[in-house]
């Protein structure tokens, strides 16, 4: 068993659309309701002493969704920064946004830059928000950076190892997630942190994301702490 809470929790926030559909509401209402669960998750991590929380907010594939839904999500991002930025800074939460930010609207990009700047001094929790993110694209980006350095003569191809690639990911310098939680009952990674989740404990809950509370997070942490993490090794005495 792990006697300590996870250092790093990753969450695939799924179920906003189903939550809204069950209530005959537009999908945007589900995304809006899901913001309360972001606040609950942040509060739960602060209470449990978790150092890093990574949330899968918007994938590169999500750009294929209807334009009105994308517009609503970008507006929601701006609202989150305006409404929660001061509180996150007060709580000591540093926000980092990871992904390909080029497609963002100017207003959404300005909101991202603002919250990263305003919370940069936070030390209680690092909140990573994966936005316009895809893990395969992240790995291709890392490989391209290594290739460029090899062509420039700054490293030899034969010297490239896991540590070098890890250092060129968005999560460079952070511990890999110990626990990944997916809400809404789906059992897939959806192109999320494929390299970093190699040895993470996986927990799937049927709870839809807008209904996910800090009590659900606490239960997930408690279950994690009762699991035995072997990293490919066998249990002692077996």
Number of C-alpha atoms within 10 A of each C-alpha: 11 13 11 14 20 24 18 22 25 26 21 23 21 23 23 22 18 17 24 19 14 9 10 10 13 13 17 19 18 22 23 19 17 22 16 15 19 21 15 18 23 22 17 19 27 18 11 17 14 20 20 25 24 23 23 22 21 20 19 18 12 14 13 9 9 9 10 10 16 16 14 16 18 19 15 17 21 19 15 16 21 13 11 13 21 14 12 22 19 11 17 18 23 23 27 20 21 20 18 16 15 9 11 14 13 10 13 21 16 14 21 21 15 17 23 17 13 16 23 16 13 17 13 17 22 23 24 20 20 24 21 21 24 22 22 14 14 22 19 12 16 19 16 13 15 20 17 13 14 16 12 10 10 11 14 13 13 7 9 13 9 9 9 14 17 18 13 18 22 20 16 13 10 16 12 21 22 20 22 24 21 24 22 21 14 14 12 10 15 14 16 21 25 14 17 18 17 12 15 19 18 16 17 16 16 13 17 21 28 26 16 21 18 19 12 16 20 17 11 18 22 16 15 23 16 12 12 12 17 11 9 7 7 9 9 6 4 4
